[in-house]
C-alpha cells in the first residue's frame, strides 16, 4: 500500500517491486530494481527514506525517517533501520536494529539480532554482532554481498507471477 503523508507521496521507480502487503508512506524513494517485501513498513513522515538501485527490505522489517539503504544492500527479516545509512551491498541481519546516525559500511554485515547503537560506524567489509554489536572479523568475500542480486531476480519473478487468491 502506498500512502501520502502531509502532501508528500512515495516515488517508486517503474522497475521497483512493492509487495501488496507492504506499507510505504510519505517521503520514500525507491530506485530501480529495489524491492519491498510483505509486511514491511517504510514510513517517511518526518524525514526521507531512500532505497537505492537493487536494495531490498525483507518481510516484517521497519525503516523509518532519515534512512538510506544503498545499492544492492539487504535489510533482513524483522530488522529495524531508524534514521541510519546502510551502504552498498551491506547486510543488516534478521532481527537486527540500526539506530540513528549510524552507518553500516560497504559490504559490512550486522549479525542477526545485533544492536547497532546511535552514532556507530560499522567498518566496510566487516562482521559485527551482539548487543551492542562488536567487531567480530573482517569479511573479505561473502556471498551475502550478492543477496541484493538474488532479490532483484526474485522480485521480478513475483511481479510477473504472483496473484492474490480470493
C-alpha positions in Angstrom: 0.0 0.0 0.0 1.4 3.4 -1.0 0.1 6.4 1.0 0.9 10.1 1.0 1.7 12.0 4.2 1.3 15.7 4.6 1.0 16.1 0.8 4.2 14.1 0.0 3.8 10.9 -2.0 6.2 8.0 -2.3 8.3 7.9 -5.6 8.6 4.4 -6.9 10.7 3.6 -10.0 8.8 1.6 -12.6 11.2 -1.4 -12.1 10.9 -1.4 -8.3 8.8 -4.1 -6.6 6.4 -3.3 -3.7 4.5 -6.3 -2.3 0.8 -5.6 -1.9 1.1 -6.3 1.8 3.9 -3.7 2.4 3.2 -0.2 3.6 5.1 2.7 2.1 4.2 6.2 3.5 5.3 9.7 2.6 8.8 10.8 1.6 10.1 7.5 0.3 12.0 7.0 -2.9 12.5 3.5 -4.4 15.2 3.2 -7.1 15.3 0.8 -10.0 15.0 -2.9 -9.0 14.6 -2.1 -5.3 12.2 -4.5 -3.5 9.9 -4.2 -0.5 8.6 -7.4 0.8 5.4 -8.5 2.7 4.6 -6.6 5.9 7.5 -4.1 5.6 6.8 -0.6 6.8 8.7 2.3 5.2 7.5 5.4 7.0 9.0 8.7 5.7 6.8 11.0 7.6 9.4 13.3 9.2 12.4 12.6 7.0 13.2 10.9 3.7 13.8 7.3 3.1 15.8 6.2 0.0 16.3 2.7 -1.3 18.9 2.8 -4.0 19.0 0.5 -7.0 18.7 -3.1 -6.2 18.2 -2.5 -2.4 15.9 -4.9 -0.7 13.9 -4.7 2.6 12.6 -8.1 3.6 9.5 -9.3 5.4 8.3 -7.5 8.6 11.2 -5.0 8.6 10.8 -1.4 9.5 12.7 1.6 8.0 11.9 5.0 9.5 12.6 8.6 8.6 16.1 9.8 7.5 17.3 6.4 6.3 19.2 5.4 3.2 19.6 1.8 2.0 22.5 1.7 -0.5 22.7 -0.1 -3.9 22.1 -3.9 -3.5 22.1 -3.7 0.3 19.8 -6.0 2.2 17.7 -5.3 5.3 16.8 -8.8 6.6 13.5 -10.1 8.0 12.2 -8.2 11.1 15.2 -5.8 11.1 14.8 -2.1 12.0 16.8 0.8 10.4 16.0 4.1 12.1 17.5 7.3 10.7 20.6 5.5 9.6 22.6 4.6 6.5 23.3 1.1 5.1 25.8 1.3 2.3 26.3 -0.6 -0.9 26.0 -4.4 -0.6 25.9 -4.3 3.2 23.6 -6.7 5.1 21.6 -5.9 8.2 20.8 -9.4 9.5 17.4 -10.8 10.6 16.1 -9.1 13.7 18.9 -6.6 13.9 18.4 -2.9 14.8 20.5 0.0 13.4 19.8 3.3 15.3 20.1 7.0 14.5 23.0 8.4 12.6 24.8 5.1 12.4 26.5 3.9 9.2 26.9 0.3 8.1 29.8 0.4 5.7 30.0 -1.1 2.2 29.8 -5.0 2.2 29.7 -5.0 6.0 27.4 -7.4 7.9 25.4 -6.8 11.1 24.7 -10.2 12.6 21.2 -11.4 13.3 19.6 -9.7 16.3 22.5 -7.3 16.6 22.0 -3.8 18.1 23.9 -1.0 16.4 23.7 1.9 18.9 23.3 5.5 17.8 26.3 7.2 16.1 28.1 3.9 15.4 30.2 3.4 12.3 30.5 -0.2 11.1 33.6 -0.6 9.1 33.4 -1.7 5.4 33.8 -5.5 4.8 33.5 -6.5 8.5 31.1 -8.6 10.5 29.7 -7.0 13.7 27.4 -9.0 16.1 26.0 -8.9 19.6 24.1 -6.5 21.8 25.5 -4.0 21.4 27.5 -5.0 18.4 31.2 -5.6 18.5 33.6 -6.2 15.7 33.9 -9.9 15.1 36.2 -10.2 12.0 37.0 -8.9 8.5 34.8 -10.3 5.7 36.8 -10.5 2.6 34.3 -12.0 0.2 30.9 -13.1 1.4 28.0 -14.5 -0.7 25.7 -12.2 1.4 27.2 -9.2 -0.6 25.3 -10.6 -3.5 21.9 -11.1 -1.8 20.7 -7.9 -3.5 21.3 -9.5 -6.9 19.2 -12.6 -5.9 16.4 -10.4 -4.6 16.3 -8.4 -7.9 15.6 -11.7 -9.7 13.2 -12.9 -7.1 11.2 -9.6 -7.2 10.9 -9.9 -10.9 9.5 -13.4 -10.6 7.0 -12.2 -8.0 6.0 -9.2 -10.1 5.4 -11.5 -13.1 3.8 -14.5 -11.5 2.1 -13.6 -8.1 -1.6 -13.2 -7.9 -3.7 -12.7 -4.8 -6.0 -15.6 -4.2 -9.6 -15.0 -3.1 
